[in-house]
Amino acid sequence: MENTEKRAANFIEEFINEDLASGRYDHVRTRFPPEPNGYLHIGHAKALCIDFGIAQKYGGKCNLRFDDTNPSKEEAAFVEGIQADIEWLGYKWDELHFASDFFGRLYEIAKDMIRRGVAYVDDQTPEQMRANRGTLTKPGVNSPYRDRSVEENLDLFERMKNGEFEEGSRVLRAKIDMANPNVLLRDPTMYRINRHPHHRTGTQWCIYPMYDFQHPLQDAIEGITHSLCSLEYEIHRPLYDWFVAQAHITDQPPRQIEFARLNIERTVMSKRYLRRLVEEHVVSGWDDPRMPTLVAMRRRGYPAAAIHDFMSRVGVAKSDSTVEGNLLDHCVREALGDTAPRAMAVLNPLKVTLVNWPEDQVDMLEIENHPDHPEFGTRMVSFGRDLYIEREDFMEEPVKKFFRLAPGKEVRLKGAYIIRCDEVVKDADGEVVELKCSVDMDSRSGSEGANRKVKGTLHWVSAIDAVPCELRLYEPILSEEAEQELEAAQAAVEPDEEGVETEAAPAGDFMSRLNPNSLTVLRGFCEPYIARAEVGDAFQFLRMGYFCKDKDSTDALPVFNRTVALKDSWAKEAKK
């Protein structure tokens, strides 16, 4: 597997090496071109790491460009969020551009194409254009407006710009070939009318360039050498090259190279559907820790190093595949294992009373903050008569190999003493509400009596200074059934002649089949020192997983997100 990943990761570099050796280019300049219509997700991170990583490898430069050509869905907040995501991953762009900065130049290029007879204004409705486009086996039909004069086309295009026509009434199309086997080359739309105010230009423009027109020309204008994009754009490459050639911008046109996009099991990887989750209030926002957005991952506690490790392990391939989600979890554990201090928190508390411990006696115990890093120091933890353990650490009728607490059985409390369960207290409904235990006073950790062996060691929190806390546990938001429904819905989505995605099959079913257990909220107790932590600080809660402090925390109730559990199924599978 490792060797395969290495071979796959080099295919883009092999193309670049060929280009440099042949003299096609004497340098490398890439770009990362997000549309600011949402926050970046883990799929975008793959493209981001490739674009910036390739530039770094070859001593080149990488631009950040916002392809802001659809004002209906774009916001300044997304621009700011995307820049923050890039900086969080440790990258710095060379130049910052917006497509909107070049609207004037793109408009002039479009007029020049009209003058040369390779673009025309079409009055067909979107429905008529769609019907006349043809199919994979049937050629399209020429628009009745295809042979308009240059003068008429220039006049109509100018009037489109001036706002004389309604949305959907006219578009500017490239004149290529309505019988081309590649449907995308059948007179694609270059400009459409959109009266929605733009987040940067306001109402200055009411016509906007289509992506397939703007994007390649922008690459050429910026002097991009290698346009790296996901595999679904492979079919767009002839159109990309055609527009660059028609624009006469450069004698060193960019080279488009496609790679497989990232798919992770039970993960929504489309902004279209992520937006639905936000707008329909399934999640609390783009930064809800269940979301695959980078801002959500930061909030959940994912380190940037884990994202880089994950991308390195996934590699760069030419064919699509789906990655197991537990690989990402493994990378997170690997990154946090050496950096996150240890602490104790009880997620589902069960009270323990030490009956032979003096009521007013408090013992201060010194516990290390990390078993492998003495430089992390130690902390003092109070120990008294009353404490809390995890409810799952007690079983009234223990099964075989249950080495935790049970009637008559002994366990060691981490960094403290050995205790024995003597009595089980239940409420009127028969539920266990308290354990009365006796403590071996000679078994204090660090003393001679600590050498006595018991099979189980439990974490705990002292009732003396336990801080109530909220603990949020996460699972994938997609159930297996919802994942199947979403895959079917995504397969039925395609852009129409206006560039607007249409849904041939409804995707409502996937929304009704989401995982009901994607979020579990518990009320437990934690040590005082982690309650005072800063938002974003990460800890390993002993035996429970890695957690980080959430922004919803208050002085009265700190909130912790579980970043990832401790169990690592991927590591076990990798060793087989």
Secondary structure as a PSIPRED ss2 file (coil, helix, strand):
# PSIPRED VFORMAT (PSIPRED V4.0)

   1 M C   1.000  0.000  0.000
   2 E H   0.000  1.000  0.000
   3 N H   0.000  1.000  0.000
   4 T H   0.000  1.000  0.000
   5 E H   0.000  1.000  0.000
   6 K H   0.000  1.000  0.000
   7 R H   0.000  1.000  0.000
   8 A H   0.000  1.000  0.000
   9 A H   0.000  1.000  0.000
  10 N C   1.000  0.000  0.000
  11 F H   0.000  1.000  0.000
  12 I H   0.000  1.000  0.000
  13 E H   0.000  1.000  0.000
  14 E H   0.000  1.000  0.000
  15 F H   0.000  1.000  0.000
  16 I H   0.000  1.000  0.000
  17 N H   0.000  1.000  0.000
  18 E H   0.000  1.000  0.000
  19 D H   0.000  1.000  0.000
  20 L H   0.000  1.000  0.000
  21 A H   0.000  1.000  0.000
  22 S H   0.000  1.000  0.000
  23 G C   1.000  0.000  0.000
  24 R C   1.000  0.000  0.000
  25 Y C   1.000  0.000  0.000
  26 D C   1.000  0.000  0.000
  27 H C   1.000  0.000  0.000
  28 V C   1.000  0.000  0.000
  29 R E   0.000  0.000  1.000
  30 T E   0.000  0.000  1.000
  31 R E   0.000  0.000  1.000
  32 F E   0.000  0.000  1.000
  33 P C   1.000  0.000  0.000
  34 P C   1.000  0.000  0.000
  35 E C   1.000  0.000  0.000
  36 P C   1.000  0.000  0.000
  37 N C   1.000  0.000  0.000
  38 G C   1.000  0.000  0.000
  39 Y C   1.000  0.000  0.000
  40 L C   1.000  0.000  0.000
  41 H E   0.000  0.000  1.000
  42 I H   0.000  1.000  0.000
  43 G H   0.000  1.000  0.000
  44 H H   0.000  1.000  0.000
  45 A H   0.000  1.000  0.000
  46 K H   0.000  1.000  0.000
  47 A H   0.000  1.000  0.000
  48 L H   0.000  1.000  0.000
  49 C H   0.000  1.000  0.000
  50 I H   0.000  1.000  0.000
  51 D H   0.000  1.000  0.000
  52 F H   0.000  1.000  0.000
  53 G H   0.000  1.000  0.000
  54 I H   0.000  1.000  0.000
  55 A H   0.000  1.000  0.000
  56 Q H   0.000  1.000  0.000
  57 K H   0.000  1.000  0.000
  58 Y C   1.000  0.000  0.000
  59 G C   1.000  0.000  0.000
  60 G C   1.000  0.000  0.000
  61 K E   0.000  0.000  1.000
  62 C E   0.000  0.000  1.000
  63 N E   0.000  0.000  1.000
  64 L E   0.000  0.000  1.000
  65 R E   0.000  0.000  1.000
  66 F E   0.000  0.000  1.000
  67 D C   1.000  0.000  0.000
  68 D C   1.000  0.000  0.000
  69 T C   1.000  0.000  0.000
  70 N C   1.000  0.000  0.000
  71 P C   1.000  0.000  0.000
  72 S C   1.000  0.000  0.000
  73 K C   1.000  0.000  0.000
  74 E C   1.000  0.000  0.000
  75 E C   1.000  0.000  0.000
  76 A H   0.000  1.000  0.000
  77 A H   0.000  1.000  0.000
  78 F H   0.000  1.000  0.000
  79 V H   0.000  1.000  0.000
  80 E H   0.000  1.000  0.000
  81 G H   0.000  1.000  0.000
  82 I H   0.000  1.000  0.000
  83 Q H   0.000  1.000  0.000
  84 A H   0.000  1.000  0.000
  85 D H   0.000  1.000  0.000
  86 I H   0.000  1.000  0.000
  87 E H   0.000  1.000  0.000
  88 W H   0.000  1.000  0.000
  89 L C   1.000  0.000  0.000
  90 G C   1.000  0.000  0.000
  91 Y C   1.000  0.000  0.000
  92 K C   1.000  0.000  0.000
  93 W C   1.000  0.000  0.000
  94 D C   1.000  0.000  0.000
  95 E C   1.000  0.000  0.000
  96 L E   0.000  0.000  1.000
  97 H E   0.000  0.000  1.000
  98 F E   0.000  0.000  1.000
  99 A H   0.000  1.000  0.000
 100 S H   0.000  1.000  0.000
 101 D H   0.000  1.000  0.000
 102 F H   0.000  1.000  0.000
 103 F H   0.000  1.000  0.000
 104 G H   0.000  1.000  0.000
 105 R H   0.000  1.000  0.000
 106 L H   0.000  1.000  0.000
 107 Y H   0.000  1.000  0.000
 108 E H   0.000  1.000  0.000
 109 I H   0.000  1.000  0.000
 110 A H   0.000  1.000  0.000
 111 K H   0.000  1.000  0.000
 112 D H   0.000  1.000  0.000
 113 M H   0.000  1.000  0.000
 114 I H   0.000  1.000  0.000
 115 R H   0.000  1.000  0.000
 116 R C   1.000  0.000  0.000
 117 G C   1.000  0.000  0.000
 118 V C   1.000  0.000  0.000
 119 A E   0.000  0.000  1.000
 120 Y E   0.000  0.000  1.000
 121 V E   0.000  0.000  1.000
 122 D E   0.000  0.000  1.000
 123 D C   1.000  0.000  0.000
 124 Q C   1.000  0.000  0.000
 125 T C   1.000  0.000  0.000
 126 P H   0.000  1.000  0.000
 127 E H   0.000  1.000  0.000
 128 Q H   0.000  1.000  0.000
 129 M H   0.000  1.000  0.000
 130 R H   0.000  1.000  0.000
 131 A H   0.000  1.000  0.000
 132 N H   0.000  1.000  0.000
 133 R C   1.000  0.000  0.000
 134 G C   1.000  0.000  0.000
 135 T C   1.000  0.000  0.000
 136 L C   1.000  0.000  0.000
 137 T C   1.000  0.000  0.000
 138 K C   1.000  0.000  0.000
 139 P C   1.000  0.000  0.000
 140 G C   1.000  0.000  0.000
 141 V C   1.000  0.000  0.000
 142 N C   1.000  0.000  0.000
 143 S C   1.000  0.000  0.000
 144 P C   1.000  0.000  0.000
 145 Y C   1.000  0.000  0.000
 146 R C   1.000  0.000  0.000
 147 D C   1.000  0.000  0.000
 148 R C   1.000  0.000  0.000
 149 S C   1.000  0.000  0.000
 150 V H   0.000  1.000  0.000
 151 E H   0.000  1.000  0.000
 152 E H   0.000  1.000  0.000
 153 N H   0.000  1.000  0.000
 154 L H   0.000  1.000  0.000
 155 D H   0.000  1.000  0.000
 156 L H   0.000  1.000  0.000
 157 F H   0.000  1.000  0.000
 158 E H   0.000  1.000  0.000
 159 R H   0.000  1.000  0.000
 160 M H   0.000  1.000  0.000
 161 K H   0.000  1.000  0.000
 162 N C   1.000  0.000  0.000
 163 G C   1.000  0.000  0.000
 164 E C   1.000  0.000  0.000
 165 F C   1.000  0.000  0.000
 166 E C   1.000  0.000  0.000
 167 E C   1.000  0.000  0.000
 168 G C   1.000  0.000  0.000
 169 S C   1.000  0.000  0.000
 170 R C   1.000  0.000  0.000
 171 V E   0.000  0.000  1.000
 172 L E   0.000  0.000  1.000
 173 R E   0.000  0.000  1.000
 174 A E   0.000  0.000  1.000
 175 K C   1.000  0.000  0.000
 176 I C   1.000  0.000  0.000
 177 D C   1.000  0.000  0.000
 178 M C   1.000  0.000  0.000
 179 A C   1.000  0.000  0.000
 180 N C   1.000  0.000  0.000
 181 P C   1.000  0.000  0.000
 182 N C   1.000  0.000  0.000
 183 V H   0.000  1.000  0.000
 184 L H   0.000  1.000  0.000
 185 L H   0.000  1.000  0.000
 186 R C   1.000  0.000  0.000
 187 D C   1.000  0.000  0.000
 188 P C   1.000  0.000  0.000
 189 T E   0.000  0.000  1.000
 190 M E   0.000  0.000  1.000
 191 Y E   0.000  0.000  1.000
 192 R E   0.000  0.000  1.000
 193 I E   0.000  0.000  1.000
 194 N C   1.000  0.000  0.000
 195 R C   1.000  0.000  0.000
 196 H C   1.000  0.000  0.000
 197 P C   1.000  0.000  0.000
 198 H E   0.000  0.000  1.000
 199 H C   1.000  0.000  0.000
 200 R C   1.000  0.000  0.000
 201 T C   1.000  0.000  0.000
 202 G E   0.000  0.000  1.000
 203 T C   1.000  0.000  0.000
 204 Q C   1.000  0.000  0.000
 205 W C   1.000  0.000  0.000
 206 C C   1.000  0.000  0.000
 207 I E   0.000  0.000  1.000
 208 Y E   0.000  0.000  1.000
 209 P E   0.000  0.000  1.000
 210 M C   1.000  0.000  0.000
 211 Y H   0.000  1.000  0.000
 212 D H   0.000  1.000  0.000
 213 F H   0.000  1.000  0.000
 214 Q H   0.000  1.000  0.000
 215 H H   0.000  1.000  0.000
 216 P H   0.000  1.000  0.000
 217 L H   0.000  1.000  0.000
 218 Q H   0.000  1.000  0.000
 219 D H   0.000  1.000  0.000
 220 A H   0.000  1.000  0.000
 221 I H   0.000  1.000  0.000
 222 E H   0.000  1.000  0.000
 223 G C   1.000  0.000  0.000
 224 I C   1.000  0.000  0.000
 225 T C   1.000  0.000  0.000
 226 H E   0.000  0.000  1.000
 227 S E   0.000  0.000  1.000
 228 L E   0.000  0.000  1.000
 229 C E   0.000  0.000  1.000
 230 S E   0.000  0.000  1.000
 231 L H   0.000  1.000  0.000
 232 E H   0.000  1.000  0.000
 233 Y H   0.000  1.000  0.000
 234 E H   0.000  1.000  0.000
 235 I H   0.000  1.000  0.000
 236 H H   0.000  1.000  0.000
 237 R H   0.000  1.000  0.000
 238 P H   0.000  1.000  0.000
 239 L H   0.000  1.000  0.000
 240 Y H   0.000  1.000  0.000
 241 D H   0.000  1.000  0.000
 242 W H   0.000  1.000  0.000
 243 F H   0.000  1.000  0.000
 244 V H   0.000  1.000  0.000
 245 A H   0.000  1.000  0.000
 246 Q H   0.000  1.000  0.000
 247 A H   0.000  1.000  0.000
 248 H C   1.000  0.000  0.000
 249 I C   1.000  0.000  0.000
 250 T C   1.000  0.000  0.000
 251 D C   1.000  0.000  0.000
 252 Q C   1.000  0.000  0.000
 253 P C   1.000  0.000  0.000
 254 P C   1.000  0.000  0.000
 255 R E   0.000  0.000  1.000
 256 Q E   0.000  0.000  1.000
 257 I E   0.000  0.000  1.000
 258 E E   0.000  0.000  1.000
 259 F E   0.000  0.000  1.000
 260 A C   1.000  0.000  0.000
 261 R C   1.000  0.000  0.000
 262 L C   1.000  0.000  0.000
 263 N E   0.000  0.000  1.000
 264 I E   0.000  0.000  1.000
 265 E C   1.000  0.000  0.000
 266 R C   1.000  0.000  0.000
 267 T C   1.000  0.000  0.000
 268 V C   1.000  0.000  0.000
 269 M C   1.000  0.000  0.000
 270 S C   1.000  0.000  0.000
 271 K H   0.000  1.000  0.000
 272 R H   0.000  1.000  0.000
 273 Y H   0.000  1.000  0.000
 274 L H   0.000  1.000  0.000
 275 R H   0.000  1.000  0.000
 276 R H   0.000  1.000  0.000
 277 L H   0.000  1.000  0.000
 278 V H   0.000  1.000  0.000
 279 E H   0.000  1.000  0.000
 280 E C   1.000  0.000  0.000
 281 H C   1.000  0.000  0.000
 282 V C   1.000  0.000  0.000
 283 V C   1.000  0.000  0.000
 284 S C   1.000  0.000  0.000
 285 G C   1.000  0.000  0.000
 286 W C   1.000  0.000  0.000
 287 D C   1.000  0.000  0.000
 288 D C   1.000  0.000  0.000
 289 P C   1.000  0.000  0.000
 290 R C   1.000  0.000  0.000
 291 M C   1.000  0.000  0.000
 292 P C   1.000  0.000  0.000
 293 T E   0.000  0.000  1.000
 294 L H   0.000  1.000  0.000
 295 V H   0.000  1.000  0.000
 296 A H   0.000  1.000  0.000
 297 M H   0.000  1.000  0.000
 298 R H   0.000  1.000  0.000
 299 R H   0.000  1.000  0.000
 300 R H   0.000  1.000  0.000
 301 G C   1.000  0.000  0.000
 302 Y C   1.000  0.000  0.000
 303 P C   1.000  0.000  0.000
 304 A H   0.000  1.000  0.000
 305 A H   0.000  1.000  0.000
 306 A H   0.000  1.000  0.000
 307 I H   0.000  1.000  0.000
 308 H H   0.000  1.000  0.000
 309 D H   0.000  1.000  0.000
 310 F H   0.000  1.000  0.000
 311 M H   0.000  1.000  0.000
 312 S H   0.000  1.000  0.000
 313 R H   0.000  1.000  0.000
 314 V H   0.000  1.000  0.000
 315 G C   1.000  0.000  0.000
 316 V C   1.000  0.000  0.000
 317 A C   1.000  0.000  0.000
 318 K C   1.000  0.000  0.000
 319 S C   1.000  0.000  0.000
 320 D C   1.000  0.000  0.000
 321 S C   1.000  0.000  0.000
 322 T E   0.000  0.000  1.000
 323 V E   0.000  0.000  1.000
 324 E C   1.000  0.000  0.000
 325 G H   0.000  1.000  0.000
 326 N H   0.000  1.000  0.000
 327 L H   0.000  1.000  0.000
 328 L H   0.000  1.000  0.000
 329 D H   0.000  1.000  0.000
 330 H H   0.000  1.000  0.000
 331 C H   0.000  1.000  0.000
 332 V H   0.000  1.000  0.000
 333 R H   0.000  1.000  0.000
 334 E H   0.000  1.000  0.000
 335 A H   0.000  1.000  0.000
 336 L H   0.000  1.000  0.000
 337 G H   0.000  1.000  0.000
 338 D C   1.000  0.000  0.000
 339 T C   1.000  0.000  0.000
 340 A C   1.000  0.000  0.000
 341 P C   1.000  0.000  0.000
 342 R E   0.000  0.000  1.000
 343 A E   0.000  0.000  1.000
 344 M C   1.000  0.000  0.000
 345 A E   0.000  0.000  1.000
 346 V E   0.000  0.000  1.000
 347 L C   1.000  0.000  0.000
 348 N C   1.000  0.000  0.000
 349 P E   0.000  0.000  1.000
 350 L E   0.000  0.000  1.000
 351 K E   0.000  0.000  1.000
 352 V E   0.000  0.000  1.000
 353 T E   0.000  0.000  1.000
 354 L E   0.000  0.000  1.000
 355 V C   1.000  0.000  0.000
 356 N C   1.000  0.000  0.000
 357 W C   1.000  0.000  0.000
 358 P C   1.000  0.000  0.000
 359 E C   1.000  0.000  0.000
 360 D C   1.000  0.000  0.000
 361 Q C   1.000  0.000  0.000
 362 V C   1.000  0.000  0.000
 363 D E   0.000  0.000  1.000
 364 M E   0.000  0.000  1.000
 365 L E   0.000  0.000  1.000
 366 E E   0.000  0.000  1.000
 367 I E   0.000  0.000  1.000
 368 E E   0.000  0.000  1.000
 369 N C   1.000  0.000  0.000
 370 H C   1.000  0.000  0.000
 371 P C   1.000  0.000  0.000
 372 D C   1.000  0.000  0.000
 373 H C   1.000  0.000  0.000
 374 P H   0.000  1.000  0.000
 375 E H   0.000  1.000  0.000
 376 F H   0.000  1.000  0.000
 377 G C   1.000  0.000  0.000
 378 T E   0.000  0.000  1.000
 379 R E   0.000  0.000  1.000
 380 M E   0.000  0.000  1.000
 381 V E   0.000  0.000  1.000
 382 S E   0.000  0.000  1.000
 383 F E   0.000  0.000  1.000
 384 G C   1.000  0.000  0.000
 385 R C   1.000  0.000  0.000
 386 D E   0.000  0.000  1.000
 387 L E   0.000  0.000  1.000
 388 Y E   0.000  0.000  1.000
 389 I E   0.000  0.000  1.000
 390 E E   0.000  0.000  1.000
 391 R H   0.000  1.000  0.000
 392 E H   0.000  1.000  0.000
 393 D H   0.000  1.000  0.000
 394 F E   0.000  0.000  1.000
 395 M C   1.000  0.000  0.000
 396 E C   1.000  0.000  0.000
 397 E C   1.000  0.000  0.000
 398 P C   1.000  0.000  0.000
 399 V C   1.000  0.000  0.000
 400 K C   1.000  0.000  0.000
 401 K C   1.000  0.000  0.000
 402 F C   1.000  0.000  0.000
 403 F C   1.000  0.000  0.000
 404 R C   1.000  0.000  0.000
 405 L E   0.000  0.000  1.000
 406 A C   1.000  0.000  0.000
 407 P E   0.000  0.000  1.000
 408 G C   1.000  0.000  0.000
 409 K C   1.000  0.000  0.000
 410 E E   0.000  0.000  1.000
 411 V E   0.000  0.000  1.000
 412 R E   0.000  0.000  1.000
 413 L E   0.000  0.000  1.000
 414 K C   1.000  0.000  0.000
 415 G C   1.000  0.000  0.000
 416 A C   1.000  0.000  0.000
 417 Y C   1.000  0.000  0.000
 418 I E   0.000  0.000  1.000
 419 I E   0.000  0.000  1.000
 420 R E   0.000  0.000  1.000
 421 C E   0.000  0.000  1.000
 422 D E   0.000  0.000  1.000
 423 E E   0.000  0.000  1.000
 424 V E   0.000  0.000  1.000
 425 V E   0.000  0.000  1.000
 426 K E   0.000  0.000  1.000
 427 D C   1.000  0.000  0.000
 428 A C   1.000  0.000  0.000
 429 D C   1.000  0.000  0.000
 430 G C   1.000  0.000  0.000
 431 E C   1.000  0.000  0.000
 432 V E   0.000  0.000  1.000
 433 V E   0.000  0.000  1.000
 434 E E   0.000  0.000  1.000
 435 L E   0.000  0.000  1.000
 436 K E   0.000  0.000  1.000
 437 C E   0.000  0.000  1.000
 438 S E   0.000  0.000  1.000
 439 V E   0.000  0.000  1.000
 440 D E   0.000  0.000  1.000
 441 M C   1.000  0.000  0.000
 442 D C   1.000  0.000  0.000
 443 S C   1.000  0.000  0.000
 444 R C   1.000  0.000  0.000
 445 S C   1.000  0.000  0.000
 446 G C   1.000  0.000  0.000
 447 S C   1.000  0.000  0.000
 448 E H   0.000  1.000  0.000
 449 G H   0.000  1.000  0.000
 450 A H   0.000  1.000  0.000
 451 N H   0.000  1.000  0.000
 452 R C   1.000  0.000  0.000
 453 K C   1.000  0.000  0.000
 454 V C   1.000  0.000  0.000
 455 K C   1.000  0.000  0.000
 456 G C   1.000  0.000  0.000
 457 T E   0.000  0.000  1.000
 458 L E   0.000  0.000  1.000
 459 H C   1.000  0.000  0.000
 460 W C   1.000  0.000  0.000
 461 V E   0.000  0.000  1.000
 462 S E   0.000  0.000  1.000
 463 A C   1.000  0.000  0.000
 464 I C   1.000  0.000  0.000
 465 D C   1.000  0.000  0.000
 466 A C   1.000  0.000  0.000
 467 V E   0.000  0.000  1.000
 468 P E   0.000  0.000  1.000
 469 C E   0.000  0.000  1.000
 470 E E   0.000  0.000  1.000
 471 L E   0.000  0.000  1.000
 472 R E   0.000  0.000  1.000
 473 L E   0.000  0.000  1.000
 474 Y E   0.000  0.000  1.000
 475 E C   1.000  0.000  0.000
 476 P C   1.000  0.000  0.000
 477 I C   1.000  0.000  0.000
 478 L E   0.000  0.000  1.000
 479 S C   1.000  0.000  0.000
 480 E H   0.000  1.000  0.000
 481 E H   0.000  1.000  0.000
 482 A H   0.000  1.000  0.000
 483 E H   0.000  1.000  0.000
 484 Q H   0.000  1.000  0.000
 485 E H   0.000  1.000  0.000
 486 L H   0.000  1.000  0.000
 487 E H   0.000  1.000  0.000
 488 A H   0.000  1.000  0.000
 489 A H   0.000  1.000  0.000
 490 Q H   0.000  1.000  0.000
 491 A H   0.000  1.000  0.000
 492 A C   1.000  0.000  0.000
 493 V E   0.000  0.000  1.000
 494 E E   0.000  0.000  1.000
 495 P E   0.000  0.000  1.000
 496 D C   1.000  0.000  0.000
 497 E C   1.000  0.000  0.000
 498 E C   1.000  0.000  0.000
 499 G C   1.000  0.000  0.000
 500 V C   1.000  0.000  0.000
 501 E E   0.000  0.000  1.000
 502 T E   0.000  0.000  1.000
 503 E E   0.000  0.000  1.000
 504 A C   1.000  0.000  0.000
 505 A C   1.000  0.000  0.000
 506 P C   1.000  0.000  0.000
 507 A C   1.000  0.000  0.000
 508 G H   0.000  1.000  0.000
 509 D H   0.000  1.000  0.000
 510 F H   0.000  1.000  0.000
 511 M H   0.000  1.000  0.000
 512 S H   0.000  1.000  0.000
 513 R C   1.000  0.000  0.000
 514 L E   0.000  0.000  1.000
 515 N C   1.000  0.000  0.000
 516 P C   1.000  0.000  0.000
 517 N C   1.000  0.000  0.000
 518 S C   1.000  0.000  0.000
 519 L E   0.000  0.000  1.000
 520 T E   0.000  0.000  1.000
 521 V E   0.000  0.000  1.000
 522 L E   0.000  0.000  1.000
 523 R E   0.000  0.000  1.000
 524 G E   0.000  0.000  1.000
 525 F E   0.000  0.000  1.000
 526 C E   0.000  0.000  1.000
 527 E C   1.000  0.000  0.000
 528 P H   0.000  1.000  0.000
 529 Y H   0.000  1.000  0.000
 530 I H   0.000  1.000  0.000
 531 A H   0.000  1.000  0.000
 532 R C   1.000  0.000  0.000
 533 A C   1.000  0.000  0.000
 534 E C   1.000  0.000  0.000
 535 V C   1.000  0.000  0.000
 536 G C   1.000  0.000  0.000
 537 D C   1.000  0.000  0.000
 538 A E   0.000  0.000  1.000
 539 F E   0.000  0.000  1.000
 540 Q E   0.000  0.000  1.000
 541 F E   0.000  0.000  1.000
 542 L C   1.000  0.000  0.000
 543 R C   1.000  0.000  0.000
 544 M C   1.000  0.000  0.000
 545 G E   0.000  0.000  1.000
 546 Y E   0.000  0.000  1.000
 547 F E   0.000  0.000  1.000
 548 C E   0.000  0.000  1.000
 549 K E   0.000  0.000  1.000
 550 D C   1.000  0.000  0.000
 551 K C   1.000  0.000  0.000
 552 D C   1.000  0.000  0.000
 553 S C   1.000  0.000  0.000
 554 T C   1.000  0.000  0.000
 555 D C   1.000  0.000  0.000
 556 A C   1.000  0.000  0.000
 557 L C   1.000  0.000  0.000
 558 P C   1.000  0.000  0.000
 559 V E   0.000  0.000  1.000
 560 F E   0.000  0.000  1.000
 561 N E   0.000  0.000  1.000
 562 R E   0.000  0.000  1.000
 563 T E   0.000  0.000  1.000
 564 V E   0.000  0.000  1.000
 565 A C   1.000  0.000  0.000
 566 L C   1.000  0.000  0.000
 567 K C   1.000  0.000  0.000
 568 D C   1.000  0.000  0.000
 569 S H   0.000  1.000  0.000
 570 W H   0.000  1.000  0.000
 571 A H   0.000  1.000  0.000
 572 K H   0.000  1.000  0.000
 573 E H   0.000  1.000  0.000
 574 A H   0.000  1.000  0.000
 575 K H   0.000  1.000  0.000
 576 K C   1.000  0.000  0.000
